[in-house]
Amino acid sequence: MKNIKELESKGYKKLHTSYTRGYISRKSTTDCIRPYKGKFGEGYKVFTPCFNSSQYCYVTYWIK
């Protein structure tokens, strides 16, 4: 997957967003998208930077 619009076009729905420990560059122009299979089902996790902290980032679960 390349971006969020591609996830939406393939039928994935945003489940929720939460905080997670880790760093994502604030200068990054692309989202970090990783496959996910776990408690909420199967889909993708999208990591985006948190501008309030350098030790945490946001993770959004996209589930089909």
DSSP file (Angstrom, degrees, kcal/mol; ACC not computed):
  #  RESIDUE AA STRUCTURE BP1 BP2  ACC     N-H-->O    O-->H-N    N-H-->O    O-->H-N    TCO  KAPPA ALPHA  PHI   PSI    X-CA   Y-CA   Z-CA
    1    1 A M              0   0    0      0, 0.0    32,-0.2     0, 0.0     3,-0.1   0.000 360.0 360.0 360.0 142.2    0.0    0.0    0.0
    2    2 A K        -     0   0    0      1,-0.3    29,-0.3    30,-0.1     2,-0.3   0.844 360.0 -13.9 -99.8 -42.8    1.2    3.5   -0.9
    3    3 A N     >  -     0   0    0     27,-0.1     4,-1.4     1,-0.1    -1,-0.3  -0.906  69.7 -89.1-154.6 179.1   -1.1    5.9    1.0
    4    4 A I  H  > S+     0   0    0     -2,-0.3     4,-2.4     1,-0.2     5,-0.2   0.861 118.2  58.7 -67.4 -37.8   -4.4    6.3    2.8
    5    5 A K  H  > S+     0   0    0      1,-0.2     4,-2.1     2,-0.2    -1,-0.2   0.872 104.9  51.8 -60.8 -35.8   -6.4    7.1   -0.3
    6    6 A E  H  > S+     0   0    0     -3,-0.2     4,-1.1     2,-0.2    -1,-0.2   0.881 108.2  51.5 -67.7 -37.7   -5.4    3.7   -1.7
    7    7 A L  H  <>S+     0   0    0     -4,-1.4     5,-2.2     1,-0.2     3,-0.5   0.930 110.8  48.2 -62.6 -44.9   -6.6    2.0    1.6
    8    8 A E  H ><5S+     0   0    0     -4,-2.4     3,-1.4     1,-0.2    -2,-0.2   0.890 108.6  53.5 -63.0 -39.9   -9.9    3.8    1.3
    9    9 A S  H 3<5S+     0   0    0     -4,-2.1    -1,-0.2     1,-0.3    -2,-0.2   0.754 105.5  54.8 -69.0 -22.4  -10.4    2.8   -2.3
   10   10 A K  T 3<5S-     0   0    0     -4,-1.1    -1,-0.3    -3,-0.5    -2,-0.2   0.340 125.3 -98.2 -93.2   6.9   -9.8   -0.9   -1.4
   11   11 A G  T < 5S+     0   0    0     -3,-1.4     2,-0.3     1,-0.3    -3,-0.2   0.581  72.1 146.0  94.6  10.0  -12.5   -0.9    1.2
   12   12 A Y      < -     0   0    0     -5,-2.2     2,-0.4    -6,-0.2    -1,-0.3  -0.608  32.4-153.4 -82.0 142.6  -10.6   -0.4    4.4
   13   13 A K  E     -A   63   0A   0     50,-2.7    50,-2.4    -2,-0.3     2,-0.5  -0.906  21.2-111.8-116.8 143.5  -12.2    1.6    7.2
   14   14 A K  E     -A   62   0A   0     -2,-0.4    48,-0.2    48,-0.2     3,-0.1  -0.619  32.1-178.5 -74.6 123.5  -10.5    3.6    9.9
   15   15 A L  E     -     0   0A   0     46,-3.4     2,-0.3    -2,-0.5    -1,-0.2   0.943  54.4 -44.5 -87.7 -60.7  -11.1    1.9   13.2
   16   16 A H  E     -A   61   0A   0     45,-0.6    45,-2.4     2,-0.0     2,-0.4  -0.980  44.1-125.5-164.9 167.9   -9.3    4.2   15.7
   17   17 A T  E     +A   60   0A   0     -2,-0.3     2,-0.3    43,-0.2    43,-0.2  -0.962  31.2 166.4-123.2 140.2   -6.2    6.2   16.4
   18   18 A S  E     -A   59   0A   0     41,-2.4    41,-2.8    -2,-0.4     2,-0.3  -0.910  36.8 -94.2-144.5 172.7   -3.9    5.9   19.5
   19   19 A Y  E     +A   58   0A   0     -2,-0.3     2,-0.3    39,-0.2    39,-0.2  -0.651  40.0 177.7 -85.6 143.5   -0.6    6.8   20.9
   20   20 A T  E     -A   57   0A   0     37,-2.4    37,-2.6    -2,-0.3     2,-0.3  -0.992  34.8-102.1-144.8 153.2    2.4    4.4   20.6
   21   21 A R  E    S+A   56   0A   0     -2,-0.3    35,-0.3    35,-0.2     2,-0.2  -0.563  76.1  80.1 -74.9 132.5    6.0    4.6   21.6
   22   22 A G  S    S-     0   0    0     33,-2.5     2,-0.5    -2,-0.3    -2,-0.1  -0.729  70.1 -99.1 148.3 164.4    8.3    5.3   18.6
   23   23 A Y        -     0   0    0     -2,-0.2     2,-0.4    26,-0.1    34,-0.1  -0.949  24.7-178.6-119.4 131.0    9.5    8.1   16.4
   24   24 A I        -     0   0    0     -2,-0.5    26,-0.2    32,-0.3    32,-0.1  -0.998  39.7-107.3-121.9 129.1    8.3    9.1   13.0
   25   25 A S    >   -     0   0    0     -2,-0.4     3,-0.8     1,-0.2    29,-0.0  -0.266  15.0-145.4 -59.1 135.7   10.1   12.0   11.3
   26   26 A R  T 3  S+     0   0    0      1,-0.2    -1,-0.2    22,-0.1    25,-0.0   0.691 100.5  57.3 -73.9 -19.1    8.1   15.2   11.2
   27   27 A K  T 3  S+     0   0    0      2,-0.0    -1,-0.2     0, 0.0    -2,-0.1   0.517  79.2 121.6 -87.8  -6.4    9.7   16.0    7.8
   28   28 A S    <   -     0   0    0     -3,-0.8    -4,-0.0     1,-0.1     3,-0.0  -0.329  45.4-166.3 -61.9 134.2    8.5   12.7    6.3
   29   29 A T  S    S+     0   0    0      2,-0.1     2,-0.3    -2,-0.0    -1,-0.1   0.553  70.6  58.3 -98.1 -10.8    6.3   13.2    3.2
   30   30 A T  S    S-     0   0    0    -27,-0.0     2,-0.2     3,-0.0   -27,-0.1  -0.902  84.6-116.2-119.4 149.8    4.9    9.6    3.2
   31   31 A D        -     0   0    0     -2,-0.3     2,-0.8   -29,-0.3    17,-0.1  -0.546  25.7-120.8 -80.0 147.5    3.1    7.7    5.8
   32   32 A C  E     -B   47   0A   0     15,-1.5    15,-2.8    -2,-0.2     2,-0.5  -0.817  36.9-174.1 -89.2 110.7    4.6    4.6    7.3
   33   33 A I  E     +B   46   0A   0     -2,-0.8    13,-0.2    13,-0.2    11,-0.0  -0.928   6.3 176.4-114.7 126.5    2.2    1.8    6.5
   34   34 A R  E     -B   45   0A   0     11,-2.6    11,-3.1    -2,-0.5    -2,-0.0  -0.961  34.3-104.4-128.2 145.2    2.6   -1.7    7.9
   35   35 A P  E     -B   44   0A   0      0, 0.0     2,-0.4     0, 0.0     9,-0.3  -0.327  37.5-159.4 -63.8 150.7    0.5   -4.8    7.6
   36   36 A Y  E     +B   43   0A   0      7,-2.7     7,-2.8    26,-0.1     2,-0.3  -0.999  22.8 167.2-138.2 135.0   -1.5   -5.7   10.7
   37   37 A K  E     +B   42   0A   0     -2,-0.4     2,-0.2     5,-0.2     5,-0.2  -0.888  42.7  85.2-144.3 112.1   -3.1   -9.0   11.9
   38   38 A G  E >  S-B   41   0A   0      3,-2.5     3,-1.3    -2,-0.3    -2,-0.0  -0.743  83.8 -14.8-169.9-144.6   -4.3   -9.0   15.5
   39   39 A K  T 3  S+     0   0    0      1,-0.3     3,-0.1    -2,-0.2     0, 0.0   0.790 128.8  43.7 -56.3 -36.3   -6.9   -8.3   18.0
   40   40 A F  T 3  S-     0   0    0      1,-0.3     2,-0.3     0, 0.0    -1,-0.3   0.507 118.2-101.7 -93.1  -4.6   -9.0   -6.0   15.8
   41   41 A G  E <   -B   38   0A   0     -3,-1.3    -3,-2.5    22,-0.1     2,-0.4  -0.905  57.3 -36.9 122.7-151.9   -8.8   -8.1   12.6
   42   42 A E  E    S+B   37   0A   0     -2,-0.3    22,-1.6    -5,-0.2     2,-0.3  -0.911  82.4  82.5-116.3 142.8   -6.6   -7.9    9.5
   43   43 A G  E    S-BC  36  63A   0     -7,-2.8    -7,-2.7    -2,-0.4     2,-0.3  -0.880  70.5 -49.7 169.9-135.0   -5.6   -4.7    7.8
   44   44 A Y  E     -BC  35  62A   0     18,-2.7    18,-3.0    -9,-0.3     2,-0.5  -0.959  27.5-140.2-137.7 152.8   -2.9   -2.0    8.1
   45   45 A K  E     -BC  34  61A   0    -11,-3.1   -11,-2.6    -2,-0.3     2,-0.5  -0.962  17.5-158.6-110.3 130.6   -1.4    0.2   10.7
   46   46 A V  E     -BC  33  60A   0     14,-2.6    14,-2.5    -2,-0.5     2,-0.5  -0.952   5.3-156.9-113.1 120.2   -0.6    3.8    9.6
   47   47 A F  E     +BC  32  59A   0    -15,-2.8   -15,-1.5    -2,-0.5    12,-0.2  -0.831  14.7 176.4 -98.9 130.2    2.0    5.6   11.7
   48   48 A T  E     - C   0  58A   0     10,-2.2    10,-2.6    -2,-0.5   -22,-0.1  -0.943  34.3 -95.3-130.1 153.3    2.1    9.5   11.7
   49   49 A P  E     - C   0  57A   0      0, 0.0     2,-0.5     0, 0.0     8,-0.2  -0.300  24.6-141.2 -69.6 150.4    4.2   11.9   13.6
   50   50 A C    >   -     0   0    0      6,-0.6     3,-0.8     3,-0.3     6,-0.2  -0.965   5.7-159.0-108.8 120.4    3.1   13.5   16.9
   51   51 A F  T 3  S+     0   0    0     -2,-0.5    -1,-0.1     1,-0.2     3,-0.1   0.530  87.0  61.3 -81.5  -4.8    4.2   17.1   17.1
   52   52 A N  T 3  S+     0   0    0      1,-0.1     2,-0.3     4,-0.1    -1,-0.2   0.603 111.5  29.9 -91.5 -13.7    3.9   17.2   20.9
   53   53 A S    <   -     0   0    0     -3,-0.8    -3,-0.3     3,-0.2    -1,-0.1  -0.992  50.8-157.0-147.4 148.8    6.5   14.5   21.5
   54   54 A S  S    S+     0   0    0     -2,-0.3    -1,-0.1     1,-0.1    -3,-0.0   0.429  98.2  53.5-102.4  -1.9    9.6   13.1   20.0
   55   55 A Q  S    S+     0   0    0    -32,-0.1   -33,-2.5   -34,-0.0     2,-0.3   0.528 107.5  49.6-107.0  -9.6    9.2    9.7   21.8
   56   56 A Y  E     -A   21   0A   0    -35,-0.3    -6,-0.6    -6,-0.2     2,-0.3  -0.900  57.2-176.6-129.6 157.4    5.7    8.9   20.7
   57   57 A C  E     -AC  20  49A   0    -37,-2.6   -37,-2.4    -2,-0.3     2,-0.3  -0.886  31.6 -98.7-140.7 172.8    3.7    8.8   17.4
   58   58 A Y  E     -AC  19  48A   0    -10,-2.6   -10,-2.2    -2,-0.3     2,-0.4  -0.754  27.6-162.4 -95.5 143.6    0.1    8.1   16.4
   59   59 A V  E     -AC  18  47A   0    -41,-2.8   -41,-2.4    -2,-0.3     2,-0.5  -0.996   3.0-165.4-125.1 128.5   -1.0    4.8   15.0
   60   60 A T  E     -AC  17  46A   0    -14,-2.5   -14,-2.6    -2,-0.4     2,-0.5  -0.954  13.2-141.1-114.8 129.4   -4.2    4.5   13.1
   61   61 A Y  E     -AC  16  45A   0    -45,-2.4   -46,-3.4    -2,-0.5   -45,-0.6  -0.798  12.5-167.9 -93.9 124.8   -5.7    1.0   12.5
   62   62 A W  E     -AC  14  44A   0    -18,-3.0   -18,-2.7    -2,-0.5     2,-0.4  -0.963  14.5-177.6-112.2 114.4   -7.4    0.5    9.0
   63   63 A I  E      AC  13  43A   0    -50,-2.4   -50,-2.7    -2,-0.6   -20,-0.2  -0.886 360.0 360.0-119.2 143.0   -9.4   -2.7    9.0
   64   64 A K              0   0    0    -22,-1.6   -21,-0.1    -2,-0.4    -1,-0.1   0.421 360.0 360.0 -90.7 360.0  -11.3   -4.4    6.2
